[in-house]
Amino acid sequence: MTDRPSLRKPKFVPELVADQLRDGYWLEAPDIDGDGRPDLFGYGLRLGEIYWYQNDGSWTRRLAADKFRMPVGADFADITGNGVADIIFCHELYGPIGTIVDPDTEGGKITWLENNGSPDKDPSRWKQHYVGRATGMHRLRAGHFTQTERLEIIGLPIVAKEDVHAVLPVVMFTQPDDVHGAEEWPMTVIDDSSFRMIHGAEKKAGLVPGSDLDSLLLASDEGVTWLHYDTGRREWVSELIGTGELTQFEQTGFRGSGDLNAGRLGDDPMAYVAALEPFHGNTVAVYTRTGDPADGSSGWHRTLLDVYGDPNENGEGPGHQIVCADFDGDGDDEFLVALRGPWPWQGVIYYKAVDPANGVWAKWRVSDESVARIATADFNGDGRLDFATIAYSVQNYYVAKDAKVMVYRNETVQADGK
């Protein structure tokens, strides 16, 4: 673990990308136009319009697709191999009621949008391609989880048709030979007996010793789980890191974890896991590694850091996402907490490890806007990692006032003094 002789106060300068959004939920930061600068794409659940914002100095908004009912989770990858990012998203999660008690048994579809490669072409050139489906599909992650020859998309439902808290199938779709002509991608079931109400799913590379494959961190009713593929045993392995928040269950009906991310400290790429708990929770906790995984003595210690308000009438709190990244350039990851609101439980909170083994973390508020999702990238090419946010504006859950897409330029003094 690196030494921490002093703390550098984080400094982020806000920049408006878009305001007066009619809805807001998801945000990602790939390079869409292939110019080497990260762009943004984002959307809400109600209108079914997927926009991307070109990093051209004025954040020009362009329509990639519309008329999709309830797009939810997304990721991106260069599926066609032409050097630009394609958009992958799931949609048609809920039925007429529009909440988790009403999954669409014909929905849960995954679609990828073929990037037209130029912002000047007609938006209709973003062709739509079907991947597959599973009822309640809510999150997806694209990467290489079992091999490196073909792209794999792992799909993660949040609810089943039988019940909100019924057991869920974790499924994987493998890229076919003909990505343009395939009617759908081959699907396999990874696990259909272990997880309920999966809300958070983060992909990480480099966590499996001796392997470059991606793995997943899952936040569910069960708590915090690390899921990865063992190439030697040719099977999926899951490790329960912690059981999450359990004290609110009688009041809210929710338990476990709602979102999470793994952070590096020194040479350990997963020295801690930060979590928001439970589903749409109000509790921030950190699971810090104890012992040494090399000799089998590794374990996890949970530290409760903060509780942001009381659960509302639906049993929900303001927390929605966790992001881990090195913003001050010292080799250790800080983490960001996205709070949707209402005020004062709104904005982005920045946490920095001081003495993690003893549960000591410093924190600062670095944004006041409502936040559903955070995307990280170096948007201006100065070598410092910035972040962007989109407001949480979702009917039947929470509708932010003056919903915006924002970029926050990192002006934190780096470890090298720059």
N, C-alpha and C positions, 0 to 999 in steps of 0.2 A: 504494500500500500504506500502511496506517495506521502511525503511529509506535507503538512499544511501550516506553514509558518504564519500566514495571515489570510484573511478573507478579503476577496475583492468584491465590492458591491456590484451587483449586476446593473447594467444600463442598457435599455432597449428604447429606441425611438420609434413611435407609432407612425404608420403611413396607411392612409385609407385606400383600399382597393375598390370596394363597392359598398354603398349604403342603401338603406330602405329596402332591404331584401324582403320578399314576400314570404319566404321560408328559408330555413337554413339547417344543415345537419352535418354533411360530410365535406372533407377537404383533403386534398393530396397535392404534392409539389414535384411532379416530374418535369423533365424538359420535353415539352410537347412539340415545339416547332424545330427542334434539332439545332439550335444556335448555341448550345453550350450553357445557356442560362436557365435555371429552374423557372417554370411557369406554375400556375395553379389550376386545378379544376375542382369544382364543388357544386353542391346542390342541396335542396331540401327534399322532404318526403312528399309534399302535397302536390306540387305543380308538375313533377315529372320532367323537368327541364335540366339538362346537364350542360353547364357552362364551363368554358376554360378562359382563364385570364392571362393574356400574353404579357410577359415581362419585357415590355418595350419602352419603359419610361412612364407610361400612363396607364398601364394595366388594362389594355383594350379587352373588352368582354366579347367572346365569340360563342355561339351556340353549337355544341357538338351533337346533341340529340334531344328530342322531346317526345312527348306522348307515352312515356313510360310510367306505369302506375307504381307509385311508392318505391322509388329507388332507395336503398338503405346503405349497406356497407360496400366498400370498393377497394381496389388496389390497381396497380398498373404494371405493365411489362411489355417488352418489345416482342409481341407474339409473331409478327410477320418477318422479323429479322431485317427490317429496312432502316434500323437505326433510330427510330423515334418511338415514344411510349404509346401503347394502346391502353384504353381504359377498360377495366373489368369491374362489373358491379352486379349486385343481386337486387331483385325487385319483386313486387307483388307479395309482400310479407303478410299483411293483414287483410281481413275482409271488410265488410261495411262498417263495423263498429270502430275499427281503426286502432285497436289496442292489443296488448299481448294475449288477452283472453279470446281473441278472434283470429287465429291463423287461417290463411287462405290455403285450403288443401289442394288446390290446383296451381298455387303460386310457388314462391321460393325459387324463382328462376335466376340463373346466372347468364349474363350476356356480356360479350366483349365488343367494343366499338373500335373499328379499324381506323387508325389515325391516317388522315389524308395526306399528311406530310407537309402541308403548306397552309398558313392561315388565310391565304387569299382565295382558296378554293371554296366552292359552295359547301355549306354544312352538311348537305345531304350526302356528300362523299364519305362521311363517317359511316361506313357500312356496319350493319348489325349482324352479329353472329351468335348463335345459341351454344351454350356450353352444357347445361344440364340443370337439374332442379332437385330440391328436397323441401318438404313443407317446413315453414318457419325459418328459411334461410335468412341470416341476419349479418353475418360477417364472412369474409373470405380473405385468403392470403395466397399470393402467387409466388412460387419459388421452386427450389430444387430440394425436396425433402427426403427422397429415397434414392435418387440418382441425378446425374447432371446432363443427360442427353436430351431430355424433353422437359418442357415446363410443366409444372404440376400446380393445380389450384385446389387448396383445401377449403371446403365449405362447412360452415358452422351454424346450424340452426340455433334459435333461441327458445322456441317453444314447439311442442308437438301438437298434433290434432287432438290427442286424447286429453291433455291437460297442460296448463302453464308449466307445471313442474314435473312433467313426465320425462323419462329418459330420452336422450337425443342421439341420432346418428351423426358421427363425424365422418365426412366423406371426402374423397379425393378424386379429382378429374385429371386425366393425363392427356397431354397435347397429342392430337392425332397426326397422322402423316400429312394430311391435306387440311390445313387450318382454315382455308377459304371455303372448301366444299363440304366439310364434314357437317352432318346434320346435328350431331352432338358429340361430346367427348366421352371416352370410356370412363366409367365411374367404379370405384371400389370403396368399400366401407372400412374405415380405419378402426372405429370403435362404436358400438351401439349399446353399451351397457354401463358406461362409467359416468356420464356427464348429464347434468340438468341445467337448464337456463344459462347457457353460455352467452355472456354479454361482451367480454373482452377477449381479443385474440391478437397477439403480436408475434411477428416473425423475427427471428434473430439468427444470424450466421455466426459460426465460430464458437458456439457453446459446447458442442460435442467434442471432447478431446480427440485429436488426430483426424478430425473430419471437417470438411468445408461445407457440409450440407446444412441447409436451414432447419431450424426447429421452431416449435411453437410454445408460447406461454399462454395459458387459458385461464380466464376468470369466470367462474361458474358457481352454482349452488355449493359445489364441493370445496370451493376456495380457490387457491392458487396452485396450478399444475403445470409442470414442464413436460411436454410431449415431444418425443423425438424418435427417429428410426434408427435401429441398431443394425448396421449393414452386416456385421458378423453373424448375428442371430437371425437376421432377415425378419425382424418383427418390430412392431411399435412398442416403445417403452414409455411409461408415464411415471413421473415422480411428484408426489404431493408435497408441495413446499409449505403450505399452511392452510388451515380450514377457514380462515377469513373471520368476518364479523358474525357472531352468533347471539349477541345479547338483545338484538332488536327484533328477533323473529316473532315473538308473541305480539308485538305492536304492529309490525309492518308486513309480516308474511314473507319477508326476504331474508336470505342468509348467504354466507359465503363472500364472494368477491364480484365486483362489477367491471373493473378494468385494471390493467397492470402493465409493467414494463420492467426489464432487467437493466441494471446499471453496472458499469465497470468501475472498479477501484484498483488502481495499480495494474498488476498483471492478471487479475481475475476478471474475466468478461461478464461474470454473473455473481459479483460479490454481494449484491443485494437485489431484491425485487420490491419495487414500490407498488402499492395497490390502493385503489378506491374501493370501499366496501360498505354495504353489500351492493346489489343491483341498484343503479342510479343512487349511489350511496352518499353519505355525508362524512365518512370516516376515512382518514388517510393513515395507512400503516406501512411500515417497512419491514421486510423479512431479510435479515442479515445473516450471511453464511457464517457458520461456526465450524471449527475443525478443518480438515484437509480432505478434499474429495479424492486425492491420489491414494490415500491409505484407507479409505472407506469410513473415515470418522466424521465426514461432513454432515452438518445438520443446519437447521434454520431457527432463528430467534425472531419473534414478532415484537416490534415496538410500535405502540400507538402514538402517532405524532399529533394529529389534530382531528377535531370533530367540527364540521362546518354546519351549524344550525341543527334544528330538529326535523325529523321526517314530516312531510306534508300529509294532507288528507289521503293521498294515494300511497303513503308509505315510502315516498321517495325523497332523497336529498338532492343537493345541487351538483354533485360530482359526476363527471362523464368520461374523462380520459386522463391517462398518465403517459408522459413522454420522458425518456431518459436520453441524455446527450451531453457532450462536453462543450459547454458554452464559453468557458473561460480559458480553454487551452492548456489545462494543467495535467491532462491525461486521465482525470477522474470524471465520471459522469455526474452531472446534476440531474434533477428531475423537475418537470413541470406538471402542475395539476390544473386541469380545465374545469372551471366552475360555471354552470349555466346561469345561476341566479335563483331567486331575486337578490338584489343588493341587501346586505353587504357580502353575501355568499356568491360573488360573481367576479369573473376575471381569471387571470393566470397567476398562480403562486409558484415561486421558484424556491427549491430546496437544495441546500448544499451540505454535504457531509462534513462534519467537524470531528466527531469521535463516534463513528457509526457503531463500533463494537459496544459502546455504552449508550447508544440511542440518542446521541447529540447531533442535531441538525440545525443549521441556520435557515431562515426563510425570509423572503421578500415578496411583496405583491409587485408584479411587473406589467400588469394590464388590468383595466377596470371593465372592459367590455364583456358581455355575455359570450361564453365559449362552449361550443359543442365538441369541436375537434381542433387539434393542433397539427400543423405540418411543418417540418423543419427542413431548411436548405440554406445555402449561402446565396442569397438572392442578388447581391451586388458584387460578388466576386472579390471581396476583400479578405478572404481567408477565415472570416468569423462566421459561426453558424447562427443564422437568424431563425425566426419562427413566424408562422402565419396562423390566423384563427378565423373560424366562421361561427357566427352566433347560433345558439340553440333556439330554433323557432319551429316547434312541432305541435300541431293541434293534438289535443287530448293528453299532452304531457306538460309542455311548458312553451310559452310563446314570448320571446324576448322583445323588449321595446327597442326600436331603432336598430334592428338586426343588421350587422355589418360583416364584411370580409376585411381583415386587417393584416398588414405585415408589420413586424417589429424588427427593426434593424439593430443588430447587436453592436453596441459601442462599449461593451465591457472591456476593461483593461485585461489583456491576456497575460498568461503566465510568463511570456517572454518580454513583457513590458510594453508591447505594442497596443 
